[in-house]
């Protein structure tokens, strides 16, 4: 990406992006991959050196305060890594069957209804938990996550943390070797 494109993505000026890109390049996180002349200017295209850059969540002050929150954060990080590995593998091995789906919905349930729903989903998964010896059978990873909706003020705190996390996600997208070179 070019510095102007990065500025658009992050909502910053080209000058500010120039500083950050130079710092990232200086420390080996980005490299210059192409120069193009356009309208009397030279556009420089940069690419992340690594496919994935992970920053410890505690460095971003996103680590939840409670033990349960840290446990859930770790689980969600593992899910993210599993999904990203599957996407990378699928894009690099076109012969491998690849399918990806997710569902996100608001459900209106009582506690008893939720328990029944959980049991029904568990019963749906049960026949598929062990290999059955069928042709073209291969393992899949399925996650079911459900939680009560948080009060509005808690949601706003979570959204602020998610915005911080989104910076990490955008950095990963910049490091995707399959994306096209964009101007900066």
C-alpha positions, 0 to 999 in steps of 0.5 A, spaced: 500 500 500 502 507 499 502 512 504 496 515 502 492 509 502 494 507 509 492 514 511 485 513 508 485 506 512 487 509 518 484 516 518 490 519 518 494 524 514 499 522 509 505 525 513 503 522 519 503 515 515 510 517 512 513 517 519 510 511 521 511 507 515 519 509 515 519 507 522 516 500 521 521 500 515 527 502 519 525 496 524 524 491 518 517 490 519 515 493 512 519 493 505 519 497 499 516 493 494 515 497 488 516 505 485 511 508 480 511 515 477 504 518 477 502 525 475 509 527 477 510 524 483 513 517 485 508 512 489 512 507 493 508 501 495 510 497 501 508 490 504 509 487 511 515 482 511 511 477 515 505 474 514 502 475 521 504 480 526 502 479 533 502 483 539 501 481 546 494 483 548 497 486 554 502 491 551 495 494 548 492 494 554 486 489 552 487 484 557 481 483 561 482 484 568 478 477 570 481 470 570 475 468 566 476 474 561 483 472 560 481 465 559 476 467 554 481 472 550 486 466 550 480 461 547 478 467 542 485 468 540 486 460 539 480 460 534 482 466 530 489 462 529 485 456 527 481 460 522 487 464 519 491 457 518 485 454 515 484 460 510 492 460 509 492 453 507 486 453 503 488 459 499 495 455 498 492 448 496 487 449 491 486 441 491 484 441 498 476 442 500 475 449 503 468 451 506 467 457 511 461 459 514 459 463 520 452 465 523 451 471 528 444 472 531 441 475 536 436 470 540 431 471 545 431 466 550 430 464 557 435 461 561 432 454 560 431 455 553 438 456 552 440 450 556 435 446 551 439 449 545 445 448 548 443 440 548 440 440 541 447 443 538 451 438 542 446 432 540 447 435 532 455 435 533 455 428 537 455 423 530 461 427 527 466 427 533 469 421 531 472 418 524 467 414 521 471 412 515 467 415 509 470 417 503 473 424 503 471 425 510 476 430 514 476 433 520 473 440 521 473 445 527 466 448 529 465 453 535 459 455 538 459 461 542 453 464 546 453 469 551 448 474 554 447 481 551 451 486 555 448 492 558 450 498 553 455 501 557 459 495 557 458 494 550 461 501 549 467 499 553 468 492 549 467 496 542 473 501 544 477 495 546 475 492 539 477 498 535 484 497 538 484 490 536 482 492 529 488 495 528 492 488 529 487 485 524 488 491 519 496 490 520 495 482 519 491 484 512 497 488 510 501 482 511 497 478 507 502 476 501 496 474 497 493 481 497 495 486 491 500 491 491 497 498 493 500 505 493 502 508 499 
